[in-house]
Amino acid sequence: MKTVHWLSALLVLNVLWATDLFVLGHGFDGGLLMGLGRLTGIYGALALVVQLVLIARLPWVEVRLGMDRLTAWHRWSGFWVLWLLIAHVVFITLGYARQDGSPLVSEIGTLVFDTEDVLIATLAMALLIAVGITSARLARRRMRYETWHVVHLLAYLAIVLGFLHQVTIGHDFVTTAVGRAYWWTLYGLALGAVALSRIGVPLLRNLRHQLRVEAVVRESADVVTIWIGGRDLHKLPARAGQFFLWRFATRWWEAHPYSLSAMPQGQHLRITVKALGDGSAWLQRIRPGTRVFAEGPYGAFTAERRTRRHVLLVAGGVGVTPIRALLEEFAQRRDDIVVIYRAREPVLAREMDAIARWCGARLHVVTGPADAQGMISALVRDVRRRDVYVCGPPGLTQAVRQTLDQLGVPESQCHFERFAFAA
């Protein structure tokens, strides 16, 4: 929680400083509408910086907070960006129309086509709206991941265009050298963090490790396990329970988040993939020797988060992959382990059974219907004394969350990973 407090304090300080710039720029002297337009513009631009920091996936932040929390914050801050900037456009347009005494439609045309750098701001706004619409849950369900990812990348272009608009005609930055220096520094640090964490570090790591597919093992009709080798993998800071964004040379433009399905041992990395759509179906036919580009590791769903030696691992469907890797790590520590694996067609069950037998863990594979509360209450009577790790589809995860709360398991002992990142 200390990380949350530090980030919250940093955000509050920047909000106060941005507000101070607005006040130093004579605040509402230009009228209420113009003042509200400037203020919402400043706050919207500051929220864009927050977006950049969140998508940078800075290791020291991500490993402490987890990708689930960062993703949720990214989503909510994205809506704040959109609504604040829409409010900025509305208030500024109404303010100028009132000052000029011109019709609203005419004023829009004047601002967009006759005012310096407003056209690029309009383009930036259009791109952000497109990103916002495609990020809505209903739209995401109807779009391929690859299509959504490409559209989402337009946000970077929107941020650059919006920044150019701010530093050329933004009253609160043009009129003060301190404001310009602050804004350039803020955006420079945020964009630098993205470039370093999302581009620089992955490039260096992949040049060093030279990842390739070494073997492909079929687990079932629609599930394969892919073994990936490379150089100096013992120096890669990966942990059981984490995931990478994987790109394969045959379709390098597609990035897919898959968790490690085995504990990293320094010789190989392993993922297990189910054919759930076009993006994962072609991986069923991937050939040994194919070059691999990996970005990561990501995720705080690791053994470091546990608070005690008694552990319950709950997996659903393909969410079993990080659970299987965690089982291996906990087994080597000789912890007291219980595993519940619920699936219609279990995969990796034989491996998990072998590990469980070796370390004395209790493995329960549930293939039929069962409610979460009855299942956990019957199979794990001492659940309140255990750290609980859960990964699976949203329905299962939510049901287990509610069950753990009803059974009185402290929140500090509950660890979850979203199915979207674990698949």
C-alpha positions in Angstrom: 0.0 0.0 0.0 3.0 2.3 0.4 3.3 2.5 -3.4 -0.3 3.5 -3.7 0.2 6.3 -1.1 3.3 7.6 -2.9 1.6 7.6 -6.3 -1.5 9.3 -4.8 0.6 12.0 -3.1 2.5 12.6 -6.4 -0.8 12.9 -8.3 -2.2 15.4 -5.7 0.9 17.5 -5.9 0.7 17.7 -9.7 -3.0 18.6 -9.5 -2.2 21.4 -7.0 0.6 22.7 -9.2 -1.5 22.6 -12.3 -4.3 24.5 -10.5 -1.7 27.0 -9.3 -0.7 27.6 -13.0 -4.4 28.3 -13.8 -4.7 30.8 -10.9 -1.4 32.5 -11.9 -2.8 32.8 -15.4 -5.7 34.9 -14.0 -8.2 32.0 -13.5 -11.7 33.1 -14.3 -10.8 36.6 -15.4 -11.9 35.8 -19.0 -15.3 34.6 -17.8 -16.8 31.5 -16.3 -17.0 29.5 -19.5 -13.5 30.3 -20.6 -12.1 29.6 -17.2 -13.9 26.2 -16.9 -12.6 25.4 -20.4 -9.0 26.1 -19.5 -9.3 24.3 -16.1 -10.8 21.1 -17.6 -8.2 21.2 -20.4 -5.4 21.3 -17.8 -6.9 18.5 -15.8 -7.5 16.5 -18.9 -3.9 16.9 -20.1 -2.7 15.9 -16.6 -4.9 12.8 -16.8 -3.2 11.9 -20.1 0.1 12.0 -18.2 -1.3 9.5 -15.7 -2.4 7.3 -18.7 1.2 7.4 -20.0 2.6 6.4 -16.6 0.2 3.5 -16.2 0.8 2.1 -19.7 4.6 2.4 -19.2 4.3 -0.6 -16.9 7.3 0.6 -14.9 8.7 -2.5 -13.1 8.9 -1.0 -9.6 5.3 0.0 -9.9 3.9 -3.0 -11.7 5.5 -5.6 -9.5 4.1 -4.0 -6.4 0.6 -3.2 -7.6 0.0 -6.0 -10.2 -1.3 -5.7 -13.7 -4.9 -6.1 -12.7 -4.9 -3.0 -10.6 -2.9 -1.0 -13.1 -5.3 -2.1 -15.9 -8.3 -1.0 -13.8 -6.7 2.4 -13.1 -5.8 2.8 -16.7 -9.4 2.2 -17.7 -10.9 4.6 -15.2 -8.4 7.4 -15.9 -9.1 6.9 -19.6 -12.7 7.8 -19.0 -11.6 10.9 -17.0 -9.4 12.0 -19.9 -12.2 11.7 -22.4 -14.9 13.5 -20.3 -12.5 16.3 -19.1 -11.4 17.0 -22.7 -14.9 16.9 -24.0 -15.8 19.4 -21.3 -12.8 21.5 -22.3 -14.0 21.6 -25.9 -17.6 22.4 -25.0 -16.7 25.2 -22.5 -14.1 26.8 -24.8 -16.4 26.8 -27.8 -19.3 28.2 -25.8 -17.0 30.8 -24.3 -15.6 32.1 -27.6 -19.1 32.1 -29.1 -20.3 34.3 -26.2 -17.4 36.6 -26.5 -17.7 37.0 -30.3 -21.5 37.0 -30.3 -21.5 34.5 -33.1 -23.6 31.3 -33.7 -22.2 28.2 -32.2 -21.8 26.3 -35.5 -20.0 29.3 -37.0 -17.7 29.5 -34.0 -16.8 25.8 -34.3 -15.7 26.4 -37.9 -13.7 29.5 -37.0 -11.9 27.7 -34.1 -11.1 24.6 -36.1 -10.0 26.1 -39.4 -8.9 29.6 -38.6 -7.3 29.4 -35.2 -3.6 28.3 -34.8 -3.1 24.6 -33.9 -6.8 24.0 -33.1 -7.0 21.6 -36.1 -4.4 19.3 -34.7 -6.2 19.4 -31.3 -9.4 18.4 -33.1 -7.6 15.5 -34.7 -6.2 14.5 -31.3 -9.7 14.6 -29.8 -11.1 12.5 -32.6 -8.4 9.9 -32.1 -9.1 9.8 -28.3 -12.8 9.4 -28.9 -12.1 6.5 -31.2 -9.9 4.9 -28.6 -12.5 5.4 -25.9 -15.3 3.9 -28.0 -13.3 0.8 -28.9 -12.3 0.4 -25.2 -15.9 0.0 -24.1 -16.8 -3.5 -22.9 -19.4 -4.0 -25.7 -17.0 -2.9 -28.4 -14.1 -5.0 -27.0 -16.3 -8.2 -27.2 -17.0 -7.6 -30.8 -13.4 -6.8 -31.9 -10.4 -9.0 -32.4 -7.6 -8.3 -29.9 -5.2 -7.3 -32.7 -7.7 -4.8 -34.2 -8.3 -3.2 -30.7 -4.5 -3.1 -30.1 -3.8 -1.2 -33.3 -6.6 1.3 -32.6 -5.4 1.7 -29.1 -1.9 2.7 -30.3 -3.5 5.8 -31.9 -3.6 7.2 -28.3 0.1 7.9 -28.6 -0.4 10.0 -31.7 -3.3 11.8 -29.9 -1.1 12.6 -26.9 1.7 14.1 -29.1 -0.8 16.2 -31.1 -2.5 17.3 -27.9 0.8 18.3 -26.3 1.7 20.4 -29.3 -1.6 22.2 -29.0 -1.0 22.8 -25.3 2.5 24.3 -25.6 1.7 26.6 -28.5 -1.6 28.2 -27.6 -2.3 27.0 -24.0 -2.7 30.2 -22.1 -1.4 28.8 -18.8 1.8 27.6 -20.5 2.5 30.2 -23.1 2.4 33.1 -20.7 4.8 31.7 -18.1 8.3 30.2 -18.4 7.8 28.1 -15.3 4.6 26.6 -16.7 6.3 25.7 -20.0 9.3 24.1 -18.2 7.0 22.2 -15.9 4.8 20.9 -18.7 7.7 19.9 -21.0 9.4 18.1 -18.0 6.2 16.3 -17.0 5.4 15.0 -20.5 9.1 14.3 -21.3 9.4 12.1 -18.2 6.2 10.3 -19.0 7.0 9.6 -22.6 10.6 8.7 -21.7 9.2 6.1 -19.2 7.1 4.6 -22.0 10.0 4.5 -24.4 12.3 2.9 -21.9 10.0 0.4 -20.4 8.0 -0.6 -23.4 10.6 -0.4 -26.2 14.2 0.0 -24.8 14.3 -2.7 -22.2 12.4 -5.3 -24.3 14.7 -4.7 -27.2 17.8 -5.1 -25.1 16.5 -8.3 -23.4 15.5 -9.9 -26.7 18.8 -9.1 -28.3 20.5 -10.7 -25.3 18.4 -13.8 -24.9 17.6 -14.6 -28.6 14.4 -16.6 -27.9 13.3 -19.4 -30.2 10.6 -22.1 -30.2 12.3 -25.4 -29.3 9.4 -27.8 -29.0 5.7 -28.0 -29.4 3.8 -30.6 -27.4 0.1 -31.3 -27.9 -1.9 -31.5 -24.7 -5.3 -32.1 -26.2 -7.2 -31.4 -29.5 -7.1 -27.6 -29.0 -4.3 -27.1 -26.5 -0.5 -27.0 -27.1 2.5 -26.4 -24.8 5.3 -24.4 -26.4 8.8 -24.7 -25.0 11.0 -21.6 -25.7 14.7 -21.6 -25.4 17.4 -18.9 -25.6 20.7 -17.6 -24.2 21.3 -16.8 -20.5 17.7 -17.3 -19.5 18.8 -17.6 -15.9 19.4 -13.9 -16.0 15.8 -13.1 -17.1 13.9 -11.9 -14.0 10.8 -14.1 -14.5 8.8 -15.7 -11.7 6.2 -18.4 -11.6 2.8 -16.7 -12.0 4.0 -14.0 -14.3 3.2 -13.5 -18.0 4.8 -12.0 -21.1 3.5 -10.4 -24.2 4.6 -12.8 -26.9 5.3 -12.1 -30.6 6.3 -14.8 -33.0 8.2 -14.1 -36.2 5.6 -15.7 -38.4 3.1 -13.1 -37.2 5.2 -10.5 -35.5 2.6 -7.8 -35.6 0.4 -9.7 -33.1 1.1 -9.6 -29.3 -0.5 -12.1 -27.0 -0.5 -12.2 -23.2 0.3 -15.7 -22.0 1.3 -16.8 -18.5 4.2 -19.1 -17.9 2.9 -22.6 -17.4 6.0 -23.9 -15.6 8.3 -22.3 -13.1 11.3 -20.7 -14.9 14.4 -22.9 -14.3 16.9 -20.8 -16.3 17.0 -23.2 -19.3 13.5 -22.7 -20.9 10.3 -20.7 -20.7 7.1 -22.6 -21.2 3.6 -21.5 -22.2 0.4 -23.5 -22.7 -2.1 -22.1 -25.2 -5.7 -23.0 -26.0 -7.3 -22.2 -29.4 -9.8 -19.7 -28.3 -9.8 -17.5 -31.4 -7.8 -16.6 -34.6 -5.0 -15.2 -32.5 -4.3 -18.4 -30.6 -5.5 -20.9 -33.1 -2.6 -20.4 -35.4 -0.2 -21.1 -32.5 -1.3 -24.7 -32.6 0.8 -25.0 -35.7 3.9 -23.0 -34.7 7.1 -24.7 -35.8 10.3 -25.2 -33.8 13.0 -22.7 -34.7 10.6 -19.8 -35.0 12.0 -16.6 -33.5 10.2 -15.2 -30.5 10.0 -11.7 -29.1 8.8 -11.4 -25.5 7.9 -8.2 -23.5 7.9 -8.7 -19.8 7.8 -10.3 -17.4 4.6 -8.7 -15.9 2.4 -9.4 -13.0 2.4 -9.5 -9.2 0.7 -12.9 -9.1 3.8 -14.5 -7.5 4.9 -16.3 -4.4 6.3 -13.0 -3.0 2.8 -11.9 -2.1 2.0 -14.7 0.2 1.8 -14.0 3.9 2.0 -17.6 5.2 3.2 -21.2 4.4 -0.4 -22.5 4.0 -1.6 -22.0 0.4 -4.8 -22.6 -1.6 -4.5 -22.4 -5.4 -7.8 -22.2 -7.3 -7.7 -22.5 -11.1 -10.5 -22.4 -13.7 -10.1 -23.4 -17.4 -6.9 -22.2 -19.0 -6.3 -20.1 -15.9 -4.5 -23.2 -14.7 -1.3 -22.1 -16.4 0.0 -19.7 -13.8 -1.5 -21.9 -11.0 0.5 -24.9 -12.3 3.7 -22.8 -12.3 3.0 -21.5 -8.8 2.3 -25.1 -7.6 5.8 -26.0 -8.8 7.4 -23.2 -6.9 5.5 -23.7 -3.7 6.2 -27.5 -3.9 10.0 -26.8 -4.0 9.5 -24.8 -0.7 7.6 -27.7 0.8 4.6 -25.5 1.7 1.3 -26.8 2.8 -0.6 -26.7 -0.5 -4.2 -27.4 -1.6 -5.2 -27.1 -5.2 -8.7 -26.8 -6.7 -8.8 -27.1 -10.5 -12.2 -26.7 -12.0 -12.5 -27.4 -15.8 -14.7 -29.3 -18.2 -11.7 -30.7 -19.9 -8.7 -30.5 -17.6 -5.2 -29.9 -19.1 -1.9 -30.3 -17.3 -3.8 -32.3 -14.7 -1.3 -35.2 -14.9 1.7 -32.9 -14.4 -0.1 -31.3 -11.4 -0.9 -34.7 -10.0 2.8 -35.7 -10.2 3.9 -32.5 -8.5 1.3 -32.9 -5.8 2.3 -36.5 -5.1 5.9 -35.5 -4.9 5.4 -32.7 -2.3 2.3 -34.0 -0.5 -0.1 -31.4 -1.8 -3.9 -32.1 -2.0 -5.1 -31.8 -5.6 -8.9 -31.6 -6.3 -9.9 -31.7 -10.0 -13.6 -30.7 -10.3 -15.2 -31.4 -13.7 -18.9 -31.3 -12.9 -21.1 -28.4 -11.7 -20.3 -27.0 -8.3 -20.8 -23.6 -6.6 -17.7 -21.9 -5.3 -18.8 -21.6 -1.7 -19.8 -25.3 -1.4 -16.7 -26.4 -3.2 -14.2 -24.4 -1.1 -16.1 -25.1 2.2 -16.1 -28.8 1.6 -12.6 -29.2 0.3 -10.7 -26.6 2.3 -12.0 -26.3 5.9 -9.0 -24.3 7.1 -9.2 -21.8 4.2 -9.0 -18.8 6.6 -5.4 -19.7 7.6 -4.3 -19.9 3.9 -3.1 -17.5 1.3 -5.4 -18.0 -1.7 -4.3 -17.6 -5.3 -7.1 -17.5 -7.9 -6.9 -17.4 -11.7 -9.8 -18.2 -14.1 -12.7 -16.8 -16.1 -14.4 -13.7 -14.6 -17.4 -15.6 -13.4 -15.3 -18.1 -11.4 -13.0 -15.4 -10.0 -15.9 -13.2 -8.9 -17.7 -16.2 -7.2 -14.5 -17.2 -5.4 -14.0 -13.5 -4.3 -17.5 -13.5 -2.7 -17.0 -16.9 -1.1 -13.7 -15.9 0.5 -15.3 -12.7 1.8 -18.2 -14.7 3.3 -15.8 -17.2 4.9 -13.9 -14.4 6.5 -10.6 -14.7 4.6 -8.6 -11.5 5.1 -8.2 -9.4 1.9 -4.4 -9.4 2.5 -4.4 -13.2 1.9 -6.4 -13.1 -1.4 -4.5 -12.8 -4.6 -6.2 -12.8 -8.1 -5.1 -12.7 -11.7 -7.5 -11.7 -14.5 -8.2 -14.4 -17.0 -7.4 -12.0 -19.9 -3.7 -11.9 -18.8 -3.4 -15.5 -17.8 -4.8 -17.2 -20.9 
